[in-house]
Amino acid sequence: MRLIIGNRNYSSWSLRAWLAAKQSGLGFETVVVPLYAADWEAEKRGHPDLAPSGGRVPVLWDGEVVVWDSLAIMEHFADRVGRERYWPKDAVARGLARAMVAEMHSGFAALRGACPMNLRRRLSGFVPDDAVRADLVRLLGLWAEARARFGAGGPFLFGGFGAADIAFAPVCSRIVTYGLAVPGFAEAYVGAVMEHHWMRDYIAEAEREVWVIDKFEVAPR
């Protein structure tokens, strides 16, 4: 299998797909395509691995099967190795986890826009606007519910590491990067995600990358 991702430092969707691949336990090759380089438009048009996705990353090639979009990639792996590796066994917990992952996949636009993922940066003095604060309130409410109802088995949202944690891993990194204030239970959860050995490995690779995307390095408003 071959997983095509963008710059580790900036691409939140790539982080999710890579974590989903690691969660599968299957072997795979990672190919990094530097996004937004000077010749990016020509690169993505001419890259055979990106042709099916229209130049978007991540893309998973599994033999003759090609899957893009981080959620679709995670679901592909769940089909391959068993859904219980990603989703809670309990039906009620599984329903909540699926809804949370779907909301993360399509929502929280204010937080995404104001706080682009940047694993190498640490900023101080960032003040979230009302829209970002609303996203954080919603996010923290979801995390609190999952932890209170289903998190007794471990430090992650539903106890053990799974699909929900994969989906929210880039948000955890944003909380660290932008110094966003969160309550103690959320701080502990963010710490557990950021200290997960796969996250540490991914961040170490991001720190070794030489590419810089200027538009993601501008200080947030």
PyMOL commands that place a pseudoatom at each C-alpha (Angstrom):
pseudoatom trace, name=CA, resn=MET, resi=1, chain=A, elem=C, hetatm=0, pos=[0.000, 0.000, 0.000]
pseudoatom trace, name=CA, resn=ARG, resi=2, chain=A, elem=C, hetatm=0, pos=[1.067, 3.553, -0.730]
pseudoatom trace, name=CA, resn=LEU, resi=3, chain=A, elem=C, hetatm=0, pos=[-0.232, 6.633, 1.095]
pseudoatom trace, name=CA, resn=ILE, resi=4, chain=A, elem=C, hetatm=0, pos=[0.306, 9.982, -0.609]
pseudoatom trace, name=CA, resn=ILE, resi=5, chain=A, elem=C, hetatm=0, pos=[0.267, 12.901, 1.830]
pseudoatom trace, name=CA, resn=GLY, resi=6, chain=A, elem=C, hetatm=0, pos=[1.082, 16.598, 1.840]
pseudoatom trace, name=CA, resn=ASN, resi=7, chain=A, elem=C, hetatm=0, pos=[3.610, 18.377, 4.026]
pseudoatom trace, name=CA, resn=ARG, resi=8, chain=A, elem=C, hetatm=0, pos=[3.410, 16.824, 7.461]
pseudoatom trace, name=CA, resn=ASN, resi=9, chain=A, elem=C, hetatm=0, pos=[3.788, 20.191, 9.154]
pseudoatom trace, name=CA, resn=TYR, resi=10, chain=A, elem=C, hetatm=0, pos=[0.703, 21.774, 7.590]
pseudoatom trace, name=CA, resn=SER, resi=11, chain=A, elem=C, hetatm=0, pos=[-1.679, 19.159, 6.183]
pseudoatom trace, name=CA, resn=SER, resi=12, chain=A, elem=C, hetatm=0, pos=[-4.239, 18.194, 8.813]
pseudoatom trace, name=CA, resn=TRP, resi=13, chain=A, elem=C, hetatm=0, pos=[-6.026, 15.845, 6.410]
pseudoatom trace, name=CA, resn=SER, resi=14, chain=A, elem=C, hetatm=0, pos=[-2.754, 14.037, 5.764]
pseudoatom trace, name=CA, resn=LEU, resi=15, chain=A, elem=C, hetatm=0, pos=[-2.162, 13.609, 9.495]
pseudoatom trace, name=CA, resn=ARG, resi=16, chain=A, elem=C, hetatm=0, pos=[-5.573, 11.974, 9.881]
pseudoatom trace, name=CA, resn=ALA, resi=17, chain=A, elem=C, hetatm=0, pos=[-4.988, 9.575, 6.997]
pseudoatom trace, name=CA, resn=TRP, resi=18, chain=A, elem=C, hetatm=0, pos=[-1.525, 8.641, 8.258]
pseudoatom trace, name=CA, resn=LEU, resi=19, chain=A, elem=C, hetatm=0, pos=[-2.807, 7.940, 11.769]
pseudoatom trace, name=CA, resn=ALA, resi=20, chain=A, elem=C, hetatm=0, pos=[-5.629, 5.864, 10.287]
pseudoatom trace, name=CA, resn=ALA, resi=21, chain=A, elem=C, hetatm=0, pos=[-3.078, 3.851, 8.342]
pseudoatom trace, name=CA, resn=LYS, resi=22, chain=A, elem=C, hetatm=0, pos=[-0.974, 3.276, 11.460]
pseudoatom trace, name=CA, resn=GLN, resi=23, chain=A, elem=C, hetatm=0, pos=[-4.073, 2.220, 13.404]
pseudoatom trace, name=CA, resn=SER, resi=24, chain=A, elem=C, hetatm=0, pos=[-4.695, -0.528, 10.845]
pseudoatom trace, name=CA, resn=GLY, resi=25, chain=A, elem=C, hetatm=0, pos=[-1.480, -2.321, 11.721]
pseudoatom trace, name=CA, resn=LEU, resi=26, chain=A, elem=C, hetatm=0, pos=[-0.850, -2.931, 8.011]
pseudoatom trace, name=CA, resn=GLY, resi=27, chain=A, elem=C, hetatm=0, pos=[2.370, -2.060, 6.240]
pseudoatom trace, name=CA, resn=PHE, resi=28, chain=A, elem=C, hetatm=0, pos=[2.346, 0.950, 3.932]
pseudoatom trace, name=CA, resn=GLU, resi=29, chain=A, elem=C, hetatm=0, pos=[4.715, 3.339, 2.199]
pseudoatom trace, name=CA, resn=THR, resi=30, chain=A, elem=C, hetatm=0, pos=[4.396, 7.078, 2.810]
pseudoatom trace, name=CA, resn=VAL, resi=31, chain=A, elem=C, hetatm=0, pos=[5.024, 9.445, -0.098]
pseudoatom trace, name=CA, resn=VAL, resi=32, chain=A, elem=C, hetatm=0, pos=[5.138, 13.158, 0.733]
pseudoatom trace, name=CA, resn=VAL, resi=33, chain=A, elem=C, hetatm=0, pos=[4.171, 15.681, -1.941]
pseudoatom trace, name=CA, resn=PRO, resi=34, chain=A, elem=C, hetatm=0, pos=[5.200, 19.262, -1.019]
pseudoatom trace, name=CA, resn=LEU, resi=35, chain=A, elem=C, hetatm=0, pos=[2.073, 21.400, -1.328]
pseudoatom trace, name=CA, resn=TYR, resi=36, chain=A, elem=C, hetatm=0, pos=[1.981, 24.893, -2.816]
pseudoatom trace, name=CA, resn=ALA, resi=37, chain=A, elem=C, hetatm=0, pos=[5.529, 24.791, -4.206]
pseudoatom trace, name=CA, resn=ALA, resi=38, chain=A, elem=C, hetatm=0, pos=[6.286, 27.152, -7.078]
pseudoatom trace, name=CA, resn=ASP, resi=39, chain=A, elem=C, hetatm=0, pos=[5.384, 24.441, -9.593]
pseudoatom trace, name=CA, resn=TRP, resi=40, chain=A, elem=C, hetatm=0, pos=[2.527, 22.983, -7.536]
pseudoatom trace, name=CA, resn=GLU, resi=41, chain=A, elem=C, hetatm=0, pos=[-0.183, 23.329, -10.173]
pseudoatom trace, name=CA, resn=ALA, resi=42, chain=A, elem=C, hetatm=0, pos=[1.933, 21.535, -12.770]
pseudoatom trace, name=CA, resn=GLU, resi=43, chain=A, elem=C, hetatm=0, pos=[3.105, 18.991, -10.193]
pseudoatom trace, name=CA, resn=LYS, resi=44, chain=A, elem=C, hetatm=0, pos=[-0.356, 17.928, -9.126]
pseudoatom trace, name=CA, resn=ARG, resi=45, chain=A, elem=C, hetatm=0, pos=[-1.618, 17.723, -12.713]
pseudoatom trace, name=CA, resn=GLY, resi=46, chain=A, elem=C, hetatm=0, pos=[1.296, 15.513, -13.724]
pseudoatom trace, name=CA, resn=HIS, resi=47, chain=A, elem=C, hetatm=0, pos=[1.522, 13.321, -10.617]
pseudoatom trace, name=CA, resn=PRO, resi=48, chain=A, elem=C, hetatm=0, pos=[-0.002, 9.936, -11.491]
pseudoatom trace, name=CA, resn=ASP, resi=49, chain=A, elem=C, hetatm=0, pos=[-0.750, 9.097, -7.862]
pseudoatom trace, name=CA, resn=LEU, resi=50, chain=A, elem=C, hetatm=0, pos=[-2.868, 12.261, -7.527]
pseudoatom trace, name=CA, resn=ALA, resi=51, chain=A, elem=C, hetatm=0, pos=[-4.799, 11.924, -10.781]
pseudoatom trace, name=CA, resn=PRO, resi=52, chain=A, elem=C, hetatm=0, pos=[-7.841, 10.087, -9.316]
pseudoatom trace, name=CA, resn=SER, resi=53, chain=A, elem=C, hetatm=0, pos=[-8.284, 12.703, -6.562]
pseudoatom trace, name=CA, resn=GLY, resi=54, chain=A, elem=C, hetatm=0, pos=[-7.925, 15.713, -8.832]
pseudoatom trace, name=CA, resn=GLY, resi=55, chain=A, elem=C, hetatm=0, pos=[-4.681, 16.701, -7.136]
pseudoatom trace, name=CA, resn=ARG, resi=56, chain=A, elem=C, hetatm=0, pos=[-5.965, 16.464, -3.569]
pseudoatom trace, name=CA, resn=VAL, resi=57, chain=A, elem=C, hetatm=0, pos=[-4.170, 14.726, -0.728]
pseudoatom trace, name=CA, resn=PRO, resi=58, chain=A, elem=C, hetatm=0, pos=[-4.261, 12.339, 1.015]
pseudoatom trace, name=CA, resn=VAL, resi=59, chain=A, elem=C, hetatm=0, pos=[-4.635, 9.466, -1.450]
pseudoatom trace, name=CA, resn=LEU, resi=60, chain=A, elem=C, hetatm=0, pos=[-4.338, 5.783, -0.585]
pseudoatom trace, name=CA, resn=TRP, resi=61, chain=A, elem=C, hetatm=0, pos=[-3.367, 3.190, -3.178]
pseudoatom trace, name=CA, resn=ASP, resi=62, chain=A, elem=C, hetatm=0, pos=[-4.135, -0.366, -2.062]
pseudoatom trace, name=CA, resn=GLY, resi=63, chain=A, elem=C, hetatm=0, pos=[-3.409, -2.560, -5.060]
pseudoatom trace, name=CA, resn=GLU, resi=64, chain=A, elem=C, hetatm=0, pos=[-6.051, -1.706, -7.653]
pseudoatom trace, name=CA, resn=VAL, resi=65, chain=A, elem=C, hetatm=0, pos=[-8.100, 0.209, -5.080]
pseudoatom trace, name=CA, resn=VAL, resi=66, chain=A, elem=C, hetatm=0, pos=[-7.592, 3.962, -4.808]
pseudoatom trace, name=CA, resn=VAL, resi=67, chain=A, elem=C, hetatm=0, pos=[-9.246, 5.982, -2.036]
pseudoatom trace, name=CA, resn=TRP, resi=68, chain=A, elem=C, hetatm=0, pos=[-8.943, 9.683, -1.247]
pseudoatom trace, name=CA, resn=ASP, resi=69, chain=A, elem=C, hetatm=0, pos=[-10.361, 11.855, 1.538]
pseudoatom trace, name=CA, resn=SER, resi=70, chain=A, elem=C, hetatm=0, pos=[-9.139, 11.114, 5.046]
pseudoatom trace, name=CA, resn=LEU, resi=71, chain=A, elem=C, hetatm=0, pos=[-12.477, 9.785, 6.317]
pseudoatom trace, name=CA, resn=ALA, resi=72, chain=A, elem=C, hetatm=0, pos=[-12.881, 7.483, 3.309]
pseudoatom trace, name=CA, resn=ILE, resi=73, chain=A, elem=C, hetatm=0, pos=[-9.336, 6.230, 3.860]
pseudoatom trace, name=CA, resn=MET, resi=74, chain=A, elem=C, hetatm=0, pos=[-10.079, 5.484, 7.509]
pseudoatom trace, name=CA, resn=GLU, resi=75, chain=A, elem=C, hetatm=0, pos=[-13.239, 3.610, 6.546]
pseudoatom trace, name=CA, resn=HIS, resi=76, chain=A, elem=C, hetatm=0, pos=[-11.279, 1.615, 3.960]
pseudoatom trace, name=CA, resn=PHE, resi=77, chain=A, elem=C, hetatm=0, pos=[-8.851, 0.489, 6.630]
pseudoatom trace, name=CA, resn=ALA, resi=78, chain=A, elem=C, hetatm=0, pos=[-11.712, -0.319, 8.993]
pseudoatom trace, name=CA, resn=ASP, resi=79, chain=A, elem=C, hetatm=0, pos=[-13.178, -2.592, 6.337]
pseudoatom trace, name=CA, resn=ARG, resi=80, chain=A, elem=C, hetatm=0, pos=[-9.790, -4.214, 5.828]
pseudoatom trace, name=CA, resn=VAL, resi=81, chain=A, elem=C, hetatm=0, pos=[-8.886, -5.001, 9.435]
pseudoatom trace, name=CA, resn=GLY, resi=82, chain=A, elem=C, hetatm=0, pos=[-12.149, -4.853, 11.393]
pseudoatom trace, name=CA, resn=ARG, resi=83, chain=A, elem=C, hetatm=0, pos=[-14.253, -1.893, 12.411]
pseudoatom trace, name=CA, resn=GLU, resi=84, chain=A, elem=C, hetatm=0, pos=[-13.711, -2.478, 16.125]
pseudoatom trace, name=CA, resn=ARG, resi=85, chain=A, elem=C, hetatm=0, pos=[-10.117, -1.312, 15.708]
pseudoatom trace, name=CA, resn=TYR, resi=86, chain=A, elem=C, hetatm=0, pos=[-11.466, 2.161, 14.963]
pseudoatom trace, name=CA, resn=TRP, resi=87, chain=A, elem=C, hetatm=0, pos=[-14.945, 2.421, 16.447]
pseudoatom trace, name=CA, resn=PRO, resi=88, chain=A, elem=C, hetatm=0, pos=[-16.295, 1.598, 19.935]
pseudoatom trace, name=CA, resn=LYS, resi=89, chain=A, elem=C, hetatm=0, pos=[-17.994, -1.778, 20.305]
pseudoatom trace, name=CA, resn=ASP, resi=90, chain=A, elem=C, hetatm=0, pos=[-20.891, -0.334, 22.285]
pseudoatom trace, name=CA, resn=ALA, resi=91, chain=A, elem=C, hetatm=0, pos=[-23.608, 0.843, 19.892]
pseudoatom trace, name=CA, resn=VAL, resi=92, chain=A, elem=C, hetatm=0, pos=[-24.392, 4.033, 21.826]
pseudoatom trace, name=CA, resn=ALA, resi=93, chain=A, elem=C, hetatm=0, pos=[-20.732, 4.993, 22.059]
pseudoatom trace, name=CA, resn=ARG, resi=94, chain=A, elem=C, hetatm=0, pos=[-20.216, 4.105, 18.408]
pseudoatom trace, name=CA, resn=GLY, resi=95, chain=A, elem=C, hetatm=0, pos=[-23.098, 6.353, 17.369]
pseudoatom trace, name=CA, resn=LEU, resi=96, chain=A, elem=C, hetatm=0, pos=[-21.642, 9.285, 19.276]
pseudoatom trace, name=CA, resn=ALA, resi=97, chain=A, elem=C, hetatm=0, pos=[-18.158, 8.638, 17.895]
pseudoatom trace, name=CA, resn=ARG, resi=98, chain=A, elem=C, hetatm=0, pos=[-19.422, 8.538, 14.307]
pseudoatom trace, name=CA, resn=ALA, resi=99, chain=A, elem=C, hetatm=0, pos=[-21.391, 11.759, 14.742]
pseudoatom trace, name=CA, resn=MET, resi=100, chain=A, elem=C, hetatm=0, pos=[-18.392, 13.514, 16.311]
pseudoatom trace, name=CA, resn=VAL, resi=101, chain=A, elem=C, hetatm=0, pos=[-16.046, 12.410, 13.531]
pseudoatom trace, name=CA, resn=ALA, resi=102, chain=A, elem=C, hetatm=0, pos=[-18.517, 13.511, 10.859]
pseudoatom trace, name=CA, resn=GLU, resi=103, chain=A, elem=C, hetatm=0, pos=[-18.963, 16.912, 12.536]
pseudoatom trace, name=CA, resn=MET, resi=104, chain=A, elem=C, hetatm=0, pos=[-15.213, 17.374, 12.770]
pseudoatom trace, name=CA, resn=HIS, resi=105, chain=A, elem=C, hetatm=0, pos=[-14.848, 16.387, 9.122]
pseudoatom trace, name=CA, resn=SER, resi=106, chain=A, elem=C, hetatm=0, pos=[-17.289, 19.008, 7.872]
pseudoatom trace, name=CA, resn=GLY, resi=107, chain=A, elem=C, hetatm=0, pos=[-17.400, 21.645, 10.601]
pseudoatom trace, name=CA, resn=PHE, resi=108, chain=A, elem=C, hetatm=0, pos=[-15.404, 23.957, 12.868]
pseudoatom trace, name=CA, resn=ALA, resi=109, chain=A, elem=C, hetatm=0, pos=[-14.598, 26.242, 9.934]
pseudoatom trace, name=CA, resn=ALA, resi=110, chain=A, elem=C, hetatm=0, pos=[-13.754, 29.237, 12.114]
pseudoatom trace, name=CA, resn=LEU, resi=111, chain=A, elem=C, hetatm=0, pos=[-11.174, 27.315, 14.116]
pseudoatom trace, name=CA, resn=ARG, resi=112, chain=A, elem=C, hetatm=0, pos=[-9.672, 25.815, 10.964]
pseudoatom trace, name=CA, resn=GLY, resi=113, chain=A, elem=C, hetatm=0, pos=[-9.476, 29.177, 9.224]
pseudoatom trace, name=CA, resn=ALA, resi=114, chain=A, elem=C, hetatm=0, pos=[-8.041, 31.210, 12.080]
pseudoatom trace, name=CA, resn=CYS, resi=115, chain=A, elem=C, hetatm=0, pos=[-5.653, 28.527, 13.315]
pseudoatom trace, name=CA, resn=PRO, resi=116, chain=A, elem=C, hetatm=0, pos=[-4.133, 26.562, 10.430]
pseudoatom trace, name=CA, resn=MET, resi=117, chain=A, elem=C, hetatm=0, pos=[-2.198, 23.495, 11.512]
pseudoatom trace, name=CA, resn=ASN, resi=118, chain=A, elem=C, hetatm=0, pos=[1.491, 24.175, 11.980]
pseudoatom trace, name=CA, resn=LEU, resi=119, chain=A, elem=C, hetatm=0, pos=[3.205, 21.504, 14.048]
pseudoatom trace, name=CA, resn=ARG, resi=120, chain=A, elem=C, hetatm=0, pos=[6.500, 23.398, 14.287]
pseudoatom trace, name=CA, resn=ARG, resi=121, chain=A, elem=C, hetatm=0, pos=[5.144, 26.699, 15.631]
pseudoatom trace, name=CA, resn=ARG, resi=122, chain=A, elem=C, hetatm=0, pos=[4.373, 27.880, 19.137]
pseudoatom trace, name=CA, resn=LEU, resi=123, chain=A, elem=C, hetatm=0, pos=[2.558, 31.228, 19.350]
pseudoatom trace, name=CA, resn=SER, resi=124, chain=A, elem=C, hetatm=0, pos=[1.742, 33.361, 22.361]
pseudoatom trace, name=CA, resn=GLY, resi=125, chain=A, elem=C, hetatm=0, pos=[-0.827, 36.076, 22.701]
pseudoatom trace, name=CA, resn=PHE, resi=126, chain=A, elem=C, hetatm=0, pos=[-3.337, 34.666, 20.202]
pseudoatom trace, name=CA, resn=VAL, resi=127, chain=A, elem=C, hetatm=0, pos=[-6.840, 35.878, 21.086]
pseudoatom trace, name=CA, resn=PRO, resi=128, chain=A, elem=C, hetatm=0, pos=[-9.636, 33.845, 19.464]
pseudoatom trace, name=CA, resn=ASP, resi=129, chain=A, elem=C, hetatm=0, pos=[-12.549, 35.796, 18.040]
pseudoatom trace, name=CA, resn=ASP, resi=130, chain=A, elem=C, hetatm=0, pos=[-16.180, 35.013, 18.838]
pseudoatom trace, name=CA, resn=ALA, resi=131, chain=A, elem=C, hetatm=0, pos=[-16.521, 32.463, 16.033]
pseudoatom trace, name=CA, resn=VAL, resi=132, chain=A, elem=C, hetatm=0, pos=[-13.411, 30.559, 17.135]
pseudoatom trace, name=CA, resn=ARG, resi=133, chain=A, elem=C, hetatm=0, pos=[-14.554, 30.643, 20.755]
pseudoatom trace, name=CA, resn=ALA, resi=134, chain=A, elem=C, hetatm=0, pos=[-17.922, 29.216, 19.685]
pseudoatom trace, name=CA, resn=ASP, resi=135, chain=A, elem=C, hetatm=0, pos=[-16.144, 26.390, 17.888]
pseudoatom trace, name=CA, resn=LEU, resi=136, chain=A, elem=C, hetatm=0, pos=[-14.061, 25.710, 20.996]
pseudoatom trace, name=CA, resn=VAL, resi=137, chain=A, elem=C, hetatm=0, pos=[-17.122, 25.642, 23.235]
pseudoatom trace, name=CA, resn=ARG, resi=138, chain=A, elem=C, hetatm=0, pos=[-18.794, 23.131, 20.927]
pseudoatom trace, name=CA, resn=LEU, resi=139, chain=A, elem=C, hetatm=0, pos=[-15.626, 21.068, 20.684]
pseudoatom trace, name=CA, resn=LEU, resi=140, chain=A, elem=C, hetatm=0, pos=[-15.088, 20.968, 24.431]
pseudoatom trace, name=CA, resn=GLY, resi=141, chain=A, elem=C, hetatm=0, pos=[-18.717, 19.960, 24.987]
pseudoatom trace, name=CA, resn=LEU, resi=142, chain=A, elem=C, hetatm=0, pos=[-18.309, 16.977, 22.685]
pseudoatom trace, name=CA, resn=TRP, resi=143, chain=A, elem=C, hetatm=0, pos=[-15.054, 15.948, 24.297]
pseudoatom trace, name=CA, resn=ALA, resi=144, chain=A, elem=C, hetatm=0, pos=[-16.531, 16.271, 27.779]
pseudoatom trace, name=CA, resn=GLU, resi=145, chain=A, elem=C, hetatm=0, pos=[-19.508, 14.085, 26.879]
pseudoatom trace, name=CA, resn=ALA, resi=146, chain=A, elem=C, hetatm=0, pos=[-17.371, 11.376, 25.306]
pseudoatom trace, name=CA, resn=ARG, resi=147, chain=A, elem=C, hetatm=0, pos=[-14.897, 11.320, 28.190]
pseudoatom trace, name=CA, resn=ALA, resi=148, chain=A, elem=C, hetatm=0, pos=[-17.587, 11.358, 30.890]
pseudoatom trace, name=CA, resn=ARG, resi=149, chain=A, elem=C, hetatm=0, pos=[-19.767, 8.664, 29.350]
pseudoatom trace, name=CA, resn=PHE, resi=150, chain=A, elem=C, hetatm=0, pos=[-17.307, 6.373, 27.586]
pseudoatom trace, name=CA, resn=GLY, resi=151, chain=A, elem=C, hetatm=0, pos=[-13.729, 7.316, 28.467]
pseudoatom trace, name=CA, resn=ALA, resi=152, chain=A, elem=C, hetatm=0, pos=[-13.156, 5.209, 31.553]
pseudoatom trace, name=CA, resn=GLY, resi=153, chain=A, elem=C, hetatm=0, pos=[-10.995, 2.665, 29.729]
pseudoatom trace, name=CA, resn=GLY, resi=154, chain=A, elem=C, hetatm=0, pos=[-8.120, 5.012, 28.918]
pseudoatom trace, name=CA, resn=PRO, resi=155, chain=A, elem=C, hetatm=0, pos=[-7.008, 8.600, 28.321]
pseudoatom trace, name=CA, resn=PHE, resi=156, chain=A, elem=C, hetatm=0, pos=[-8.676, 9.041, 24.938]
pseudoatom trace, name=CA, resn=LEU, resi=157, chain=A, elem=C, hetatm=0, pos=[-12.191, 10.160, 24.016]
pseudoatom trace, name=CA, resn=PHE, resi=158, chain=A, elem=C, hetatm=0, pos=[-13.679, 6.675, 24.148]
pseudoatom trace, name=CA, resn=GLY, resi=159, chain=A, elem=C, hetatm=0, pos=[-11.005, 5.086, 26.312]
pseudoatom trace, name=CA, resn=GLY, resi=160, chain=A, elem=C, hetatm=0, pos=[-8.695, 3.520, 23.776]
pseudoatom trace, name=CA, resn=PHE, resi=161, chain=A, elem=C, hetatm=0, pos=[-7.223, 5.321, 20.788]
pseudoatom trace, name=CA, resn=GLY, resi=162, chain=A, elem=C, hetatm=0, pos=[-9.580, 5.209, 17.801]
pseudoatom trace, name=CA, resn=ALA, resi=163, chain=A, elem=C, hetatm=0, pos=[-11.341, 7.015, 14.993]
pseudoatom trace, name=CA, resn=ALA, resi=164, chain=A, elem=C, hetatm=0, pos=[-12.475, 9.979, 17.088]
pseudoatom trace, name=CA, resn=ASP, resi=165, chain=A, elem=C, hetatm=0, pos=[-8.953, 10.656, 18.313]
pseudoatom trace, name=CA, resn=ILE, resi=166, chain=A, elem=C, hetatm=0, pos=[-7.623, 10.408, 14.766]
pseudoatom trace, name=CA, resn=ALA, resi=167, chain=A, elem=C, hetatm=0, pos=[-10.196, 12.961, 13.645]
pseudoatom trace, name=CA, resn=PHE, resi=168, chain=A, elem=C, hetatm=0, pos=[-9.420, 15.402, 16.451]
pseudoatom trace, name=CA, resn=ALA, resi=169, chain=A, elem=C, hetatm=0, pos=[-5.627, 14.987, 16.481]
pseudoatom trace, name=CA, resn=PRO, resi=170, chain=A, elem=C, hetatm=0, pos=[-5.051, 18.100, 14.314]
pseudoatom trace, name=CA, resn=VAL, resi=171, chain=A, elem=C, hetatm=0, pos=[-7.255, 20.122, 16.678]
pseudoatom trace, name=CA, resn=CYS, resi=172, chain=A, elem=C, hetatm=0, pos=[-5.123, 18.969, 19.597]
pseudoatom trace, name=CA, resn=SER, resi=173, chain=A, elem=C, hetatm=0, pos=[-2.067, 20.249, 17.744]
pseudoatom trace, name=CA, resn=ARG, resi=174, chain=A, elem=C, hetatm=0, pos=[-3.774, 23.598, 17.102]
pseudoatom trace, name=CA, resn=ILE, resi=175, chain=A, elem=C, hetatm=0, pos=[-4.535, 23.996, 20.806]
pseudoatom trace, name=CA, resn=VAL, resi=176, chain=A, elem=C, hetatm=0, pos=[-0.818, 23.544, 21.507]
pseudoatom trace, name=CA, resn=THR, resi=177, chain=A, elem=C, hetatm=0, pos=[0.402, 25.712, 18.609]
pseudoatom trace, name=CA, resn=TYR, resi=178, chain=A, elem=C, hetatm=0, pos=[-1.855, 28.683, 19.399]
pseudoatom trace, name=CA, resn=GLY, resi=179, chain=A, elem=C, hetatm=0, pos=[-1.798, 28.338, 23.184]
pseudoatom trace, name=CA, resn=LEU, resi=180, chain=A, elem=C, hetatm=0, pos=[-5.567, 28.024, 23.382]
pseudoatom trace, name=CA, resn=ALA, resi=181, chain=A, elem=C, hetatm=0, pos=[-6.831, 27.858, 26.957]
pseudoatom trace, name=CA, resn=VAL, resi=182, chain=A, elem=C, hetatm=0, pos=[-8.834, 24.705, 27.714]
pseudoatom trace, name=CA, resn=PRO, resi=183, chain=A, elem=C, hetatm=0, pos=[-10.059, 23.163, 30.985]
pseudoatom trace, name=CA, resn=GLY, resi=184, chain=A, elem=C, hetatm=0, pos=[-8.091, 20.494, 32.796]
pseudoatom trace, name=CA, resn=PHE, resi=185, chain=A, elem=C, hetatm=0, pos=[-9.845, 17.444, 31.369]
pseudoatom trace, name=CA, resn=ALA, resi=186, chain=A, elem=C, hetatm=0, pos=[-9.239, 18.728, 27.820]
pseudoatom trace, name=CA, resn=GLU, resi=187, chain=A, elem=C, hetatm=0, pos=[-5.642, 19.626, 28.596]
pseudoatom trace, name=CA, resn=ALA, resi=188, chain=A, elem=C, hetatm=0, pos=[-5.083, 16.045, 29.780]
pseudoatom trace, name=CA, resn=TYR, resi=189, chain=A, elem=C, hetatm=0, pos=[-6.692, 14.683, 26.623]
pseudoatom trace, name=CA, resn=VAL, resi=190, chain=A, elem=C, hetatm=0, pos=[-4.626, 16.936, 24.353]
pseudoatom trace, name=CA, resn=GLY, resi=191, chain=A, elem=C, hetatm=0, pos=[-1.521, 15.808, 26.197]
pseudoatom trace, name=CA, resn=ALA, resi=192, chain=A, elem=C, hetatm=0, pos=[-2.409, 12.143, 25.711]
pseudoatom trace, name=CA, resn=VAL, resi=193, chain=A, elem=C, hetatm=0, pos=[-2.878, 12.638, 21.966]
pseudoatom trace, name=CA, resn=MET, resi=194, chain=A, elem=C, hetatm=0, pos=[0.265, 14.711, 21.492]
pseudoatom trace, name=CA, resn=GLU, resi=195, chain=A, elem=C, hetatm=0, pos=[2.340, 12.202, 23.482]
pseudoatom trace, name=CA, resn=HIS, resi=196, chain=A, elem=C, hetatm=0, pos=[1.021, 9.189, 21.561]
pseudoatom trace, name=CA, resn=HIS, resi=197, chain=A, elem=C, hetatm=0, pos=[4.035, 7.514, 19.976]
pseudoatom trace, name=CA, resn=TRP, resi=198, chain=A, elem=C, hetatm=0, pos=[2.621, 7.835, 16.453]
pseudoatom trace, name=CA, resn=MET, resi=199, chain=A, elem=C, hetatm=0, pos=[2.068, 11.547, 16.949]
pseudoatom trace, name=CA, resn=ARG, resi=200, chain=A, elem=C, hetatm=0, pos=[5.589, 11.954, 18.282]
pseudoatom trace, name=CA, resn=ASP, resi=201, chain=A, elem=C, hetatm=0, pos=[6.972, 10.144, 15.231]
pseudoatom trace, name=CA, resn=TYR, resi=202, chain=A, elem=C, hetatm=0, pos=[4.882, 12.260, 12.852]
pseudoatom trace, name=CA, resn=ILE, resi=203, chain=A, elem=C, hetatm=0, pos=[5.861, 15.534, 14.527]
pseudoatom trace, name=CA, resn=ALA, resi=204, chain=A, elem=C, hetatm=0, pos=[9.543, 14.543, 14.463]
pseudoatom trace, name=CA, resn=GLU, resi=205, chain=A, elem=C, hetatm=0, pos=[9.278, 14.027, 10.694]
pseudoatom trace, name=CA, resn=ALA, resi=206, chain=A, elem=C, hetatm=0, pos=[7.459, 17.370, 10.331]
pseudoatom trace, name=CA, resn=GLU, resi=207, chain=A, elem=C, hetatm=0, pos=[10.277, 19.115, 12.178]
pseudoatom trace, name=CA, resn=ARG, resi=208, chain=A, elem=C, hetatm=0, pos=[12.782, 17.658, 9.693]
pseudoatom trace, name=CA, resn=GLU, resi=209, chain=A, elem=C, hetatm=0, pos=[10.883, 18.975, 6.668]
pseudoatom trace, name=CA, resn=VAL, resi=210, chain=A, elem=C, hetatm=0, pos=[12.522, 21.872, 4.847]
pseudoatom trace, name=CA, resn=TRP, resi=211, chain=A, elem=C, hetatm=0, pos=[9.414, 23.230, 3.092]
pseudoatom trace, name=CA, resn=VAL, resi=212, chain=A, elem=C, hetatm=0, pos=[7.815, 26.448, 4.284]
pseudoatom trace, name=CA, resn=ILE, resi=213, chain=A, elem=C, hetatm=0, pos=[4.371, 27.603, 3.142]
pseudoatom trace, name=CA, resn=ASP, resi=214, chain=A, elem=C, hetatm=0, pos=[4.370, 31.340, 3.729]
pseudoatom trace, name=CA, resn=LYS, resi=215, chain=A, elem=C, hetatm=0, pos=[0.601, 31.772, 3.925]
pseudoatom trace, name=CA, resn=PHE, resi=216, chain=A, elem=C, hetatm=0, pos=[0.490, 29.376, 6.890]
pseudoatom trace, name=CA, resn=GLU, resi=217, chain=A, elem=C, hetatm=0, pos=[3.354, 31.169, 8.659]
pseudoatom trace, name=CA, resn=VAL, resi=218, chain=A, elem=C, hetatm=0, pos=[1.672, 34.575, 8.888]
pseudoatom trace, name=CA, resn=ALA, resi=219, chain=A, elem=C, hetatm=0, pos=[0.764, 35.484, 12.451]
pseudoatom trace, name=CA, resn=PRO, resi=220, chain=A, elem=C, hetatm=0, pos=[-2.986, 34.942, 12.983]
pseudoatom trace, name=CA, resn=ARG, resi=221, chain=A, elem=C, hetatm=0, pos=[-5.198, 37.955, 13.362]
for i in range(1, 221): cmd.bond("trace and resi %d" % i, "trace and resi %d" % (i + 1))
show_as sticks, trace
zoom trace
